[in-house]
Amino acid sequence: MFGLILAGGSGSRLWPLSRELYPKQLLNIQDAESLLQTTFERLEKIVPKENIISMTGVKHLSNVRYQLSKLTKNPTVLSEPVSKNTAPAIALGTKYISEKFGKDEIILVLPSDHLIKDNESFCNSINKGIKLAENGYLVTFGVKPSYPEVGFGYVKVSNDKINNGYKVTEFIEKPDELTAQKYISNGNCFWNSGIFMFKASSILSEFQKCAPNIYNNLNSYNFSDSEEIPYIDFEKMPAISLDYAVMEKSKNIALVELTSDWKDVGSWKSIYDLSEKDNNGNVKIGHVLDEGSKNSLIYSSSKLVATIGLEDTVIVETEDAILACKASKTQDVKKVFDTLKKQNDNTHLVHKTVYRPWGYYTVLAQGNGFLTKMIQVNSGQKLSVQSHNYRSEHWVVLEGMAKVLLEGKEHILSPGHSIDIDIKEIHSLQNPYKETLKIIEVQKGELLSEDDIVRYEDMYGRV
């Protein structure tokens, strides 16, 4: 069996904690590890590590590969050049597996943003679906609903059992609250978990029937020659979910109940639901001081957040943004994210503190023609060998020792020492020492963007 992890989402409903370039699957929500890492570890209880493939966007490739490299050597990560939703991602992942290993392989598809603690029950549920998948069914895993959630899709089943599952009669997109309540009362509806299992040949056959525009486009890819997904071909794919493209149209779907705990970490309400609460029903994360609030979520990432007398409210503070909303309106956070994106406001895109495989940087100040950062390079790490076409840089060492490669020459800098890097000079910042390295970087130029990087060598595979 093979595992396919979908790790390309933007996490827009968890803004401002989740950003487009550092989405929720890369965040540590409750554990020391990210949602992506816990998904991989859950999957490897069923599937060998070498049979796990991750699909992500090209913007997230280096971070996904870096996080998974802590769990397995040389993880297989395919990167989409542009986001096209789950149907093209699953089609390409299936094409890759069928070409490399065979069309009769069973594939288990997992989103990377689920929180599941009971791994034993999860594995038992997955094992119940294997026989159905072997018999040619597209298997979906449903969660028995506990309340009328309007942020999930629903799956309706017949009373006829097949093996360990049910025959699916209808896929239903996110309903209003009254309709969701009716589904729960009927007793034959499940939340759509977004977890699927099928034979490669079965899902490809359904793509051919239900989504020929996706299936026909698969002929452009030959993974026996290269694992690259060219932009010119992928751009032709429609942007559509697997539910819309296949599951709502197919007559060959079975559902197995997912008996483990399950949380789709898709909104601040879900964070509230899964977090430990105080005697007044509040979830307080970070530096929070509260007087008399009830049933509220208060999240602080850097500053003191003081609250008084709130009820059913969500407050989220990050370095550069604050969210305040009613607890019942957390699904609408996506609207704020989308508005910021339309306005080209970078607050949707990236934090002031940006994590990289080698450490992180924090933007301290920005103005006309200049940008100042504090950069931390962890022990044993190094930035890529690179140059810039539009900016010069000035580095000052604050802590630790810096090894700087500049135009083929090596410089060792101690705290208080500095160096200048001119436009188009090839350079690299490295920390081969035990202590953490911190520097101040001042950029000057007409274009101060992370896009202005020409990489020549990179230990994280970003060339």
CORZIFEN-V206049 format. One line per field, one symbol per residue. phi: phi as a letter, one per 20 degrees, with the letter a starting at -180 (. if undefined). burial: I if it has 9 or more other ideal C-beta (glycine too) atoms within 8 Angstrom, else O. A space follows every 50 residues. Layout:
# CORZIFEN-V206049
phi = ???
burial = ???
This chain:
# CORZIFEN-V206049
phi = .cdceecdfdmfedfefecgebfffeeefcdfdfgffffffffffdcggf dddddbeffdgfffffffffdbflfecedefbfcmfffffffffgffffe cpeefecddcfecddceeffffffffffefffffenfedddddffdaffe edecceceeeecldccfedadcfgefffffffffffndccfefmecbafg fffffffffecffegfffffdcffebefdfffefffffebefgffcffdf dcdcddfeeffbceedbffffffeefdefemedccneccccmeclcdccc ebdfddccmfclcdccdcgcbcdcbfffdffeggffgfffffeleffeeb efedecgeqaccfebbbfnbbdcddddfgndbfffbbceccdccdcfecm cdddeclnddcdddgnecbdcegmfebbdccedfefdcceddecrecdcf fecdedbbfdmef
burial = IIIIIIIIIOIIIIIIIIIIIIIIIIIOIOOOOIIIIIIIIIIIOIIOOO IIIIIIIIOIIIIIIIIIIOIIOOIIIIIIIIOIIIIIIIIIIIIIIIIO OOOOIIIIIIIIIIIIOOIOIIIIIIOIIIIIIOOOIIIIIIIOIOOIOI IIIIIIIOOOOIIOIIIIOOIIOOIOOOOIIOIIOOOOIIIIIOIIIIII IIIIOIIOOIIIOIIOIIOOIOIOOOOOIOOOIIOOIIOIOIIOIIIOOI OOIIIIIIOIOIIIIIIIIIIIOIIOOOOIOIIOIIOIOIOOIIOIIIII IOOOIOIOOIOIIIIIIIIOOOIOIOIOOIIOIIOIIIOIIOOOOOOIOO IOIIOIOIIIIIIOOOOOOIIIIIIIIIOOIIOIIIIIOIIIIIIIIOOI IIIIIIOOOOIOIOOOOIIOIOIOIIIIIIIOIOOIIIIIIIIIIOOIOO OIOOIIOIOIOOO
